Amino acid sequence: MIPKDSIESAFCFFHQKQRIYQYSTLDWQKDDIEYAIGDYADNMNKELYSILAKGRSHFLHNHSTFAEELLDAVEELEKMLG
């Protein structure tokens, strides 16, 4: 069972960073967000991470798929809170 506060915390952090990432034109800012999200993902509830990753290796750690994966995570977390 995943604690509700783990879902809420991940949603708040990911949602905030996704909105900034989406509209940022600064490469250094996007890099900082990728690093922060990757670090958060490494330390978050493992069961929740597994559900969000859906079997994708290096979920939220791959630059080329990061934007799409972050959006997927935000949408999935929102459904879980719904």
N, CA, C and O atoms as a CHARMM CRD file, in Angstrom:
* protein
*
  328
    1    1 MET  N      0.84000  -1.18400   0.00000 PROA 1      0.00000
    2    1 MET  CA     0.00000   0.00000   0.00000 PROA 1      0.00000
    3    1 MET  C      0.88600   1.24900   0.00000 PROA 1      0.00000
    4    1 MET  O      1.81500   1.37100   0.79900 PROA 1      0.00000
    5    2 ILE  N      0.58800   2.13900  -0.88200 PROA 2      0.00000
    6    2 ILE  CA     1.35600   3.38000  -0.98700 PROA 2      0.00000
    7    2 ILE  C      0.68300   4.44000  -0.11300 PROA 2      0.00000
    8    2 ILE  O     -0.50600   4.71200  -0.28000 PROA 2      0.00000
    9    3 PRO  N      1.42600   5.03400   0.81200 PROA 3      0.00000
   10    3 PRO  CA     0.83800   6.08700   1.64500 PROA 3      0.00000
   11    3 PRO  C      0.37400   7.26900   0.78700 PROA 3      0.00000
   12    3 PRO  O      1.05300   7.67500  -0.15600 PROA 3      0.00000
   13    4 LYS  N     -0.78800   7.80600   1.13300 PROA 4      0.00000
   14    4 LYS  CA    -1.34300   8.92600   0.37100 PROA 4      0.00000
   15    4 LYS  C     -0.39100  10.11900   0.35400 PROA 4      0.00000
   16    4 LYS  O     -0.30400  10.82900  -0.64800 PROA 4      0.00000
   17    5 ASP  N      0.32200  10.34000   1.45700 PROA 5      0.00000
   18    5 ASP  CA     1.23500  11.48000   1.49000 PROA 5      0.00000
   19    5 ASP  C      2.39600  11.31500   0.51000 PROA 5      0.00000
   20    5 ASP  O      2.95000  12.31000   0.04100 PROA 5      0.00000
   21    6 SER  N      2.77100  10.08100   0.19500 PROA 6      0.00000
   22    6 SER  CA     3.80800   9.85000  -0.82100 PROA 6      0.00000
   23    6 SER  C      3.30900  10.26700  -2.19900 PROA 6      0.00000
   24    6 SER  O      4.05200  10.85100  -2.98900 PROA 6      0.00000
   25    7 ILE  N      2.05300   9.96300  -2.47700 PROA 7      0.00000
   26    7 ILE  CA     1.45300  10.33900  -3.75900 PROA 7      0.00000
   27    7 ILE  C      1.30600  11.85400  -3.83800 PROA 7      0.00000
   28    7 ILE  O      1.64700  12.46300  -4.85200 PROA 7      0.00000
   29    8 GLU  N      0.80100  12.45800  -2.77100 PROA 8      0.00000
   30    8 GLU  CA     0.60500  13.90900  -2.74900 PROA 8      0.00000
   31    8 GLU  C      1.92500  14.65700  -2.89400 PROA 8      0.00000
   32    8 GLU  O      2.01800  15.63000  -3.64100 PROA 8      0.00000
   33    9 SER  N      2.92800  14.20100  -2.18300 PROA 9      0.00000
   34    9 SER  CA     4.23900  14.84400  -2.23400 PROA 9      0.00000
   35    9 SER  C      4.84000  14.75700  -3.63400 PROA 9      0.00000
   36    9 SER  O      5.34100  15.74800  -4.16400 PROA 9      0.00000
   37   10 ALA  N      4.78700  13.57800  -4.22100 PROA 10     0.00000
   38   10 ALA  CA     5.32300  13.39700  -5.57300 PROA 10     0.00000
   39   10 ALA  C      4.55200  14.24800  -6.57000 PROA 10     0.00000
   40   10 ALA  O      5.14900  14.87600  -7.44400 PROA 10     0.00000
   41   11 PHE  N      3.23600  14.27300  -6.44400 PROA 11     0.00000
   42   11 PHE  CA     2.43000  15.07100  -7.36600 PROA 11     0.00000
   43   11 PHE  C      2.79600  16.54600  -7.27300 PROA 11     0.00000
   44   11 PHE  O      3.01800  17.19400  -8.29600 PROA 11     0.00000
   45   12 CYS  N      2.86100  17.07500  -6.07200 PROA 12     0.00000
   46   12 CYS  CA     3.18300  18.49900  -5.89900 PROA 12     0.00000
   47   12 CYS  C      4.53800  18.84500  -6.50000 PROA 12     0.00000
   48   12 CYS  O      4.67200  19.82800  -7.23000 PROA 12     0.00000
   49   13 PHE  N      5.52600  18.04200  -6.19300 PROA 13     0.00000
   50   13 PHE  CA     6.88000  18.31100  -6.68600 PROA 13     0.00000
   51   13 PHE  C      6.95400  18.16000  -8.20200 PROA 13     0.00000
   52   13 PHE  O      7.47300  19.04100  -8.88600 PROA 13     0.00000
   53   14 PHE  N      6.44200  17.05900  -8.73000 PROA 14     0.00000
   54   14 PHE  CA     6.50500  16.80800 -10.17200 PROA 14     0.00000
   55   14 PHE  C      5.68500  17.83000 -10.94800 PROA 14     0.00000
   56   14 PHE  O      6.12400  18.31300 -11.99200 PROA 14     0.00000
   57   15 HSD  N      4.50100  18.16300 -10.44900 PROA 15     0.00000
   58   15 HSD  CA     3.63300  19.11200 -11.14700 PROA 15     0.00000
   59   15 HSD  C      4.29700  20.48200 -11.23900 PROA 15     0.00000
   60   15 HSD  O      4.30300  21.10800 -12.29900 PROA 15     0.00000
   61   16 GLN  N      4.84900  20.93500 -10.13200 PROA 16     0.00000
   62   16 GLN  CA     5.51700  22.23700 -10.12400 PROA 16     0.00000
   63   16 GLN  C      6.68500  22.25600 -11.10700 PROA 16     0.00000
   64   16 GLN  O      6.81600  23.18700 -11.90200 PROA 16     0.00000
   65   17 LYS  N      7.52000  21.24400 -11.05300 PROA 17     0.00000
   66   17 LYS  CA     8.69900  21.20000 -11.92000 PROA 17     0.00000
   67   17 LYS  C      8.31000  21.00200 -13.38400 PROA 17     0.00000
   68   17 LYS  O      8.96800  21.53800 -14.27600 PROA 17     0.00000
   69   18 GLN  N      7.25100  20.24000 -13.63700 PROA 18     0.00000
   70   18 GLN  CA     6.81000  20.01200 -15.01600 PROA 18     0.00000
   71   18 GLN  C      6.33400  21.31200 -15.64800 PROA 18     0.00000
   72   18 GLN  O      6.62400  21.57400 -16.81500 PROA 18     0.00000
   73   19 ARG  N      5.60900  22.12700 -14.89200 PROA 19     0.00000
   74   19 ARG  CA     5.11000  23.40300 -15.42400 PROA 19     0.00000
   75   19 ARG  C      6.27500  24.33800 -15.75800 PROA 19     0.00000
   76   19 ARG  O      6.25900  24.99700 -16.79800 PROA 19     0.00000
   77   20 ILE  N      7.26000  24.39700 -14.90900 PROA 20     0.00000
   78   20 ILE  CA     8.42600  25.24100 -15.18100 PROA 20     0.00000
   79   20 ILE  C      9.19000  24.69100 -16.37700 PROA 20     0.00000
   80   20 ILE  O      9.56300  25.44400 -17.27600 PROA 20     0.00000
   81   21 TYR  N      9.42400  23.39000 -16.39200 PROA 21     0.00000
   82   21 TYR  CA    10.18000  22.73500 -17.47000 PROA 21     0.00000
   83   21 TYR  C      9.50800  22.96800 -18.81600 PROA 21     0.00000
   84   21 TYR  O     10.17600  23.24500 -19.81200 PROA 21     0.00000
   85   22 GLN  N      8.19900  22.85700 -18.84100 PROA 22     0.00000
   86   22 GLN  CA     7.42500  22.98200 -20.07500 PROA 22     0.00000
   87   22 GLN  C      7.63900  24.33500 -20.75300 PROA 22     0.00000
   88   22 GLN  O      7.71200  24.40900 -21.98000 PROA 22     0.00000
   89   23 TYR  N      7.73800  25.38300 -19.97600 PROA 23     0.00000
   90   23 TYR  CA     7.82400  26.72800 -20.54000 PROA 23     0.00000
   91   23 TYR  C      9.22200  27.34100 -20.49700 PROA 23     0.00000
   92   23 TYR  O      9.43000  28.44400 -21.00200 PROA 23     0.00000
   93   24 SER  N     10.16000  26.64700 -19.91100 PROA 24     0.00000
   94   24 SER  CA    11.51000  27.18800 -19.79100 PROA 24     0.00000
   95   24 SER  C     12.22200  27.21900 -21.14400 PROA 24     0.00000
   96   24 SER  O     12.09100  26.30400 -21.95700 PROA 24     0.00000
   97   25 THR  N     12.96400  28.27900 -21.35600 PROA 25     0.00000
   98   25 THR  CA    13.81000  28.39200 -22.54700 PROA 25     0.00000
   99   25 THR  C     15.28700  28.34800 -22.16300 PROA 25     0.00000
  100   25 THR  O     16.16300  28.55500 -23.00400 PROA 25     0.00000
  101   26 LEU  N     15.55300  28.08000 -20.89800 PROA 26     0.00000
  102   26 LEU  CA    16.92000  28.07600 -20.39000 PROA 26     0.00000
  103   26 LEU  C     17.41000  26.64000 -20.21700 PROA 26     0.00000
  104   26 LEU  O     16.86300  25.88800 -19.41100 PROA 26     0.00000
  105   27 ASP  N     18.42800  26.26400 -20.96400 PROA 27     0.00000
  106   27 ASP  CA    18.94700  24.89600 -20.88200 PROA 27     0.00000
  107   27 ASP  C     19.43300  24.54500 -19.48100 PROA 27     0.00000
  108   27 ASP  O     19.20000  23.43200 -19.00900 PROA 27     0.00000
  109   28 TRP  N     20.10500  25.47900 -18.80900 PROA 28     0.00000
  110   28 TRP  CA    20.61800  25.19200 -17.47400 PROA 28     0.00000
  111   28 TRP  C     19.47400  24.93600 -16.49300 PROA 28     0.00000
  112   28 TRP  O     19.59700  24.11200 -15.58800 PROA 28     0.00000
  113   29 GLN  N     18.35300  25.65500 -16.68200 PROA 29     0.00000
  114   29 GLN  CA    17.20600  25.46400 -15.79700 PROA 29     0.00000
  115   29 GLN  C     16.58400  24.08100 -16.01500 PROA 29     0.00000
  116   29 GLN  O     16.21600  23.39800 -15.05900 PROA 29     0.00000
  117   30 LYS  N     16.47200  23.68300 -17.27300 PROA 30     0.00000
  118   30 LYS  CA    15.93900  22.35600 -17.58900 PROA 30     0.00000
  119   30 LYS  C     16.85900  21.26700 -17.03000 PROA 30     0.00000
  120   30 LYS  O     16.38600  20.26700 -16.49100 PROA 30     0.00000
  121   31 ASP  N     18.16300  21.46400 -17.15900 PROA 31     0.00000
  122   31 ASP  CA    19.12100  20.49400 -16.60600 PROA 31     0.00000
  123   31 ASP  C     18.96600  20.37500 -15.08800 PROA 31     0.00000
  124   31 ASP  O     18.99600  19.27300 -14.54000 PROA 31     0.00000
  125   32 ASP  N     18.80100  21.51200 -14.41800 PROA 32     0.00000
  126   32 ASP  CA    18.61900  21.50300 -12.96500 PROA 32     0.00000
  127   32 ASP  C     17.34300  20.75300 -12.57200 PROA 32     0.00000
  128   32 ASP  O     17.32900  20.01300 -11.58800 PROA 32     0.00000
  129   33 ILE  N     16.28300  20.95000 -13.34100 PROA 33     0.00000
  130   33 ILE  CA    15.02200  20.26000 -13.06100 PROA 33     0.00000
  131   33 ILE  C     15.18100  18.76500 -13.27900 PROA 33     0.00000
  132   33 ILE  O     14.70200  17.96900 -12.47200 PROA 33     0.00000
  133   34 GLU  N     15.84400  18.37400 -14.35600 PROA 34     0.00000
  134   34 GLU  CA    16.07500  16.95100 -14.62100 PROA 34     0.00000
  135   34 GLU  C     16.87000  16.31800 -13.47800 PROA 34     0.00000
  136   34 GLU  O     16.57000  15.20500 -13.04800 PROA 34     0.00000
  137   35 TYR  N     17.86900  17.02300 -12.99800 PROA 35     0.00000
  138   35 TYR  CA    18.67400  16.51200 -11.88800 PROA 35     0.00000
  139   35 TYR  C     17.82000  16.37200 -10.62400 PROA 35     0.00000
  140   35 TYR  O     17.87200  15.34400  -9.94900 PROA 35     0.00000
  141   36 ALA  N     17.03700  17.40500 -10.30800 PROA 36     0.00000
  142   36 ALA  CA    16.20800  17.38900  -9.09600 PROA 36     0.00000
  143   36 ALA  C     15.15800  16.28100  -9.14800 PROA 36     0.00000
  144   36 ALA  O     14.94100  15.58000  -8.15900 PROA 36     0.00000
  145   37 ILE  N     14.51700  16.12500 -10.28800 PROA 37     0.00000
  146   37 ILE  CA    13.50000  15.07600 -10.43400 PROA 37     0.00000
  147   37 ILE  C     14.15300  13.69800 -10.35900 PROA 37     0.00000
  148   37 ILE  O     13.62100  12.79600  -9.71300 PROA 37     0.00000
  149   38 GLY  N     15.29100  13.53000 -11.00900 PROA 38     0.00000
  150   38 GLY  CA    15.99800  12.24900 -10.95900 PROA 38     0.00000
  151   38 GLY  C     16.38900  11.88100  -9.53900 PROA 38     0.00000
  152   38 GLY  O     16.25600  10.72800  -9.13000 PROA 38     0.00000
  153   39 ASP  N     16.87100  12.86300  -8.79100 PROA 39     0.00000
  154   39 ASP  CA    17.24300  12.63000  -7.39400 PROA 39     0.00000
  155   39 ASP  C     16.01100  12.27300  -6.56100 PROA 39     0.00000
  156   39 ASP  O     16.05800  11.36600  -5.73000 PROA 39     0.00000
  157   40 TYR  N     14.92700  12.98300  -6.78600 PROA 40     0.00000
  158   40 TYR  CA    13.68500  12.68400  -6.07200 PROA 40     0.00000
  159   40 TYR  C     13.22800  11.26200  -6.39400 PROA 40     0.00000
  160   40 TYR  O     12.84400  10.51000  -5.49900 PROA 40     0.00000
  161   41 ALA  N     13.27100  10.90100  -7.67200 PROA 41     0.00000
  162   41 ALA  CA    12.84000   9.56700  -8.10800 PROA 41     0.00000
  163   41 ALA  C     13.67800   8.47200  -7.45100 PROA 41     0.00000
  164   41 ALA  O     13.15700   7.41300  -7.10100 PROA 41     0.00000
  165   42 ASP  N     14.96500   8.72600  -7.28700 PROA 42     0.00000
  166   42 ASP  CA    15.85100   7.74100  -6.65400 PROA 42     0.00000
  167   42 ASP  C     15.48100   7.47500  -5.19600 PROA 42     0.00000
  168   42 ASP  O     15.76200   6.39900  -4.66700 PROA 42     0.00000
  169   43 ASN  N     14.85800   8.44500  -4.55600 PROA 43     0.00000
  170   43 ASN  CA    14.58600   8.34800  -3.12400 PROA 43     0.00000
  171   43 ASN  C     13.10700   8.24200  -2.76600 PROA 43     0.00000
  172   43 ASN  O     12.75600   8.17900  -1.58700 PROA 43     0.00000
  173   44 MET  N     12.24000   8.22100  -3.77300 PROA 44     0.00000
  174   44 MET  CA    10.80500   8.17500  -3.49400 PROA 44     0.00000
  175   44 MET  C     10.35000   6.75600  -3.16600 PROA 44     0.00000
  176   44 MET  O     11.12700   5.80900  -3.28700 PROA 44     0.00000
  177   45 ASN  N      9.11400   6.61100  -2.75900 PROA 45     0.00000
  178   45 ASN  CA     8.51400   5.31900  -2.47000 PROA 45     0.00000
  179   45 ASN  C      8.72200   4.39400  -3.67300 PROA 45     0.00000
  180   45 ASN  O      8.29500   4.70500  -4.78500 PROA 45     0.00000
  181   46 LYS  N      9.37500   3.26700  -3.44100 PROA 46     0.00000
  182   46 LYS  CA     9.75900   2.35900  -4.54000 PROA 46     0.00000
  183   46 LYS  C      8.54900   1.77500  -5.26100 PROA 46     0.00000
  184   46 LYS  O      8.57400   1.60800  -6.48000 PROA 46     0.00000
  185   47 GLU  N      7.50200   1.46700  -4.52600 PROA 47     0.00000
  186   47 GLU  CA     6.29200   0.92400  -5.15500 PROA 47     0.00000
  187   47 GLU  C      5.64700   1.97100  -6.06300 PROA 47     0.00000
  188   47 GLU  O      5.20500   1.65200  -7.16700 PROA 47     0.00000
  189   48 LEU  N      5.59600   3.20400  -5.60500 PROA 48     0.00000
  190   48 LEU  CA     5.03200   4.28600  -6.40900 PROA 48     0.00000
  191   48 LEU  C      5.87100   4.51500  -7.65700 PROA 48     0.00000
  192   48 LEU  O      5.33200   4.68200  -8.75100 PROA 48     0.00000
  193   49 TYR  N      7.18600   4.52300  -7.49400 PROA 49     0.00000
  194   49 TYR  CA     8.07100   4.69200  -8.64900 PROA 49     0.00000
  195   49 TYR  C      7.83000   3.59000  -9.67600 PROA 49     0.00000
  196   49 TYR  O      7.76500   3.86000 -10.87600 PROA 49     0.00000
  197   50 SER  N      7.70000   2.37500  -9.21800 PROA 50     0.00000
  198   50 SER  CA     7.47900   1.24000 -10.11300 PROA 50     0.00000
  199   50 SER  C      6.17400   1.38600 -10.89100 PROA 50     0.00000
  200   50 SER  O      6.12200   1.09400 -12.08500 PROA 50     0.00000
  201   51 ILE  N      5.13400   1.83200 -10.21800 PROA 51     0.00000
  202   51 ILE  CA     3.84700   2.04300 -10.89000 PROA 51     0.00000
  203   51 ILE  C      3.97500   3.12900 -11.95000 PROA 51     0.00000
  204   51 ILE  O      3.47700   2.97000 -13.06400 PROA 51     0.00000
  205   52 LEU  N      4.63000   4.21900 -11.61600 PROA 52     0.00000
  206   52 LEU  CA     4.79200   5.32600 -12.56500 PROA 52     0.00000
  207   52 LEU  C      5.67200   4.93500 -13.74500 PROA 52     0.00000
  208   52 LEU  O      5.41200   5.33800 -14.87800 PROA 52     0.00000
  209   53 ALA  N      6.70400   4.15800 -13.48100 PROA 53     0.00000
  210   53 ALA  CA     7.65900   3.77800 -14.53200 PROA 53     0.00000
  211   53 ALA  C      7.04700   2.82000 -15.54700 PROA 53     0.00000
  212   53 ALA  O      7.44200   2.82100 -16.71300 PROA 53     0.00000
  213   54 LYS  N      6.09700   2.01000 -15.12100 PROA 54     0.00000
  214   54 LYS  CA     5.43400   1.05800 -16.02800 PROA 54     0.00000
  215   54 LYS  C      6.44600   0.22600 -16.80900 PROA 54     0.00000
  216   54 LYS  O      6.28300  -0.00800 -18.00700 PROA 54     0.00000
  217   55 GLY  N      7.48900  -0.21400 -16.11600 PROA 55     0.00000
  218   55 GLY  CA     8.48600  -1.07200 -16.73900 PROA 55     0.00000
  219   55 GLY  C      9.54900  -0.35400 -17.55700 PROA 55     0.00000
  220   55 GLY  O     10.45100  -0.99400 -18.09700 PROA 55     0.00000
  221   56 ARG  N      9.45200   0.96400 -17.65400 PROA 56     0.00000
  222   56 ARG  CA    10.44500   1.72600 -18.42400 PROA 56     0.00000
  223   56 ARG  C     11.73300   1.84400 -17.61200 PROA 56     0.00000
  224   56 ARG  O     11.73400   2.35100 -16.49000 PROA 56     0.00000
  225   57 SER  N     12.81600   1.37100 -18.19600 PROA 57     0.00000
  226   57 SER  CA    14.09900   1.47800 -17.50300 PROA 57     0.00000
  227   57 SER  C     14.58500   2.92500 -17.55600 PROA 57     0.00000
  228   57 SER  O     14.33000   3.63800 -18.52600 PROA 57     0.00000
  229   58 HSD  N     15.26800   3.33900 -16.53400 PROA 58     0.00000
  230   58 HSD  CA    15.81500   4.69700 -16.42400 PROA 58     0.00000
  231   58 HSD  C     14.72000   5.76100 -16.44800 PROA 58     0.00000
  232   58 HSD  O     14.95200   6.87900 -16.90600 PROA 58     0.00000
  233   59 PHE  N     13.53100   5.41900 -15.95900 PROA 59     0.00000
  234   59 PHE  CA    12.40300   6.34900 -15.92300 PROA 59     0.00000
  235   59 PHE  C     12.78800   7.61600 -15.17000 PROA 59     0.00000
  236   59 PHE  O     13.28500   7.55600 -14.04500 PROA 59     0.00000
  237   60 LEU  N     12.55700   8.74800 -15.79400 PROA 60     0.00000
  238   60 LEU  CA    12.87400  10.08400 -15.28300 PROA 60     0.00000
  239   60 LEU  C     14.37800  10.33200 -15.14300 PROA 60     0.00000
  240   60 LEU  O     14.79600  11.24500 -14.43100 PROA 60     0.00000
  241   61 HSD  N     15.18600   9.51800 -15.82400 PROA 61     0.00000
  242   61 HSD  CA    16.63600   9.68800 -15.79200 PROA 61     0.00000
  243   61 HSD  C     17.24200   9.81900 -17.19200 PROA 61     0.00000
  244   61 HSD  O     18.46000   9.93700 -17.32500 PROA 61     0.00000
  245   62 ASN  N     16.42400   9.80000 -18.21500 PROA 62     0.00000
  246   62 ASN  CA    16.91500   9.84300 -19.59200 PROA 62     0.00000
  247   62 ASN  C     16.53400  11.18300 -20.21200 PROA 62     0.00000
  248   62 ASN  O     15.35200  11.50300 -20.33500 PROA 62     0.00000
  249   63 HSD  N     17.53200  11.96000 -20.59900 PROA 63     0.00000
  250   63 HSD  CA    17.28400  13.30000 -21.13500 PROA 63     0.00000
  251   63 HSD  C     16.33000  13.28000 -22.33100 PROA 63     0.00000
  252   63 HSD  O     15.46000  14.14400 -22.44300 PROA 63     0.00000
  253   64 SER  N     16.48500  12.31400 -23.21000 PROA 64     0.00000
  254   64 SER  CA    15.69300  12.31300 -24.44800 PROA 64     0.00000
  255   64 SER  C     14.21500  11.98700 -24.22100 PROA 64     0.00000
  256   64 SER  O     13.38100  12.31900 -25.06400 PROA 64     0.00000
  257   65 THR  N     13.87900  11.35100 -23.11000 PROA 65     0.00000
  258   65 THR  CA    12.47700  11.00500 -22.83900 PROA 65     0.00000
  259   65 THR  C     11.93300  11.70400 -21.59200 PROA 65     0.00000
  260   65 THR  O     10.79900  11.45600 -21.18400 PROA 65     0.00000
  261   66 PHE  N     12.73200  12.56600 -20.99700 PROA 66     0.00000
  262   66 PHE  CA    12.38200  13.16300 -19.71100 PROA 66     0.00000
  263   66 PHE  C     11.06600  13.93600 -19.74400 PROA 66     0.00000
  264   66 PHE  O     10.20400  13.70600 -18.89600 PROA 66     0.00000
  265   67 ALA  N     10.89300  14.83400 -20.69100 PROA 67     0.00000
  266   67 ALA  CA     9.69300  15.68500 -20.72400 PROA 67     0.00000
  267   67 ALA  C      8.42300  14.84500 -20.81500 PROA 67     0.00000
  268   67 ALA  O      7.45200  15.10600 -20.10400 PROA 67     0.00000
  269   68 GLU  N      8.42500  13.85600 -21.67000 PROA 68     0.00000
  270   68 GLU  CA     7.25700  12.98400 -21.83700 PROA 68     0.00000
  271   68 GLU  C      7.00700  12.15500 -20.57500 PROA 68     0.00000
  272   68 GLU  O      5.86500  12.00100 -20.14300 PROA 68     0.00000
  273   69 GLU  N      8.07100  11.63100 -19.99500 PROA 69     0.00000
  274   69 GLU  CA     7.92700  10.81300 -18.79100 PROA 69     0.00000
  275   69 GLU  C      7.43800  11.63500 -17.60200 PROA 69     0.00000
  276   69 GLU  O      6.62800  11.15800 -16.80700 PROA 69     0.00000
  277   70 LEU  N      7.92100  12.85200 -17.48100 PROA 70     0.00000
  278   70 LEU  CA     7.47900  13.70500 -16.38300 PROA 70     0.00000
  279   70 LEU  C      5.99400  14.01900 -16.52500 PROA 70     0.00000
  280   70 LEU  O      5.25200  13.97500 -15.54400 PROA 70     0.00000
  281   71 LEU  N      5.56200  14.33300 -17.72700 PROA 71     0.00000
  282   71 LEU  CA     4.14300  14.59200 -17.96500 PROA 71     0.00000
  283   71 LEU  C      3.30800  13.34900 -17.66500 PROA 71     0.00000
  284   71 LEU  O      2.24600  13.44800 -17.05000 PROA 71     0.00000
  285   72 ASP  N      3.78000  12.18500 -18.09200 PROA 72     0.00000
  286   72 ASP  CA     3.08400  10.92600 -17.79200 PROA 72     0.00000
  287   72 ASP  C      2.95600  10.72100 -16.28200 PROA 72     0.00000
  288   72 ASP  O      1.90300  10.31800 -15.78900 PROA 72     0.00000
  289   73 ALA  N      4.03000  11.00000 -15.55900 PROA 73     0.00000
  290   73 ALA  CA     4.02200  10.82100 -14.10600 PROA 73     0.00000
  291   73 ALA  C      3.01300  11.75900 -13.44800 PROA 73     0.00000
  292   73 ALA  O      2.26100  11.34500 -12.56600 PROA 73     0.00000
  293   74 VAL  N      2.99700  13.00700 -13.87200 PROA 74     0.00000
  294   74 VAL  CA     2.05500  13.97900 -13.31100 PROA 74     0.00000
  295   74 VAL  C      0.61800  13.53000 -13.56500 PROA 74     0.00000
  296   74 VAL  O     -0.22100  13.58400 -12.66600 PROA 74     0.00000
  297   75 GLU  N      0.33800  13.09100 -14.77800 PROA 75     0.00000
  298   75 GLU  CA    -1.01900  12.65200 -15.11900 PROA 75     0.00000
  299   75 GLU  C     -1.42400  11.41600 -14.31600 PROA 75     0.00000
  300   75 GLU  O     -2.55900  11.32700 -13.84800 PROA 75     0.00000
  301   76 GLU  N     -0.51600  10.47400 -14.15700 PROA 76     0.00000
  302   76 GLU  CA    -0.81500   9.26000 -13.39300 PROA 76     0.00000
  303   76 GLU  C     -1.03100   9.58300 -11.91200 PROA 76     0.00000
  304   76 GLU  O     -1.94500   9.04600 -11.28700 PROA 76     0.00000
  305   77 LEU  N     -0.20100  10.44700 -11.35900 PROA 77     0.00000
  306   77 LEU  CA    -0.36100  10.84000  -9.96100 PROA 77     0.00000
  307   77 LEU  C     -1.68800  11.56600  -9.74600 PROA 77     0.00000
  308   77 LEU  O     -2.35300  11.36700  -8.72900 PROA 77     0.00000
  309   78 GLU  N     -2.06300  12.39700 -10.69400 PROA 78     0.00000
  310   78 GLU  CA    -3.33900  13.11100 -10.59900 PROA 78     0.00000
  311   78 GLU  C     -4.51000  12.12200 -10.57300 PROA 78     0.00000
  312   78 GLU  O     -5.46200  12.30500  -9.81400 PROA 78     0.00000
  313   79 LYS  N     -4.43900  11.08800 -11.39200 PROA 79     0.00000
  314   79 LYS  CA    -5.47900  10.04600 -11.39200 PROA 79     0.00000
  315   79 LYS  C     -5.52800   9.33500 -10.04000 PROA 79     0.00000
  316   79 LYS  O     -6.60300   9.03100  -9.52500 PROA 79     0.00000
  317   80 MET  N     -4.36200   9.07800  -9.48100 PROA 80     0.00000
  318   80 MET  CA    -4.29700   8.37700  -8.19900 PROA 80     0.00000
  319   80 MET  C     -4.90900   9.21200  -7.07200 PROA 80     0.00000
  320   80 MET  O     -5.46200   8.66700  -6.11600 PROA 80     0.00000
  321   81 LEU  N     -4.80700  10.52000  -7.19300 PROA 81     0.00000
  322   81 LEU  CA    -5.35800  11.40900  -6.17200 PROA 81     0.00000
  323   81 LEU  C     -6.85100  11.65000  -6.36700 PROA 81     0.00000
  324   81 LEU  O     -7.56900  11.99100  -5.42700 PROA 81     0.00000
  325   82 GLY  N     -7.31000  11.46200  -7.62500 PROA 82     0.00000
  326   82 GLY  CA    -8.67600  11.76700  -8.02800 PROA 82     0.00000
  327   82 GLY  C     -9.71900  11.09700  -7.25200 PROA 82     0.00000
  328   82 GLY  O    -10.90600  11.29100  -7.51700 PROA 82     0.00000
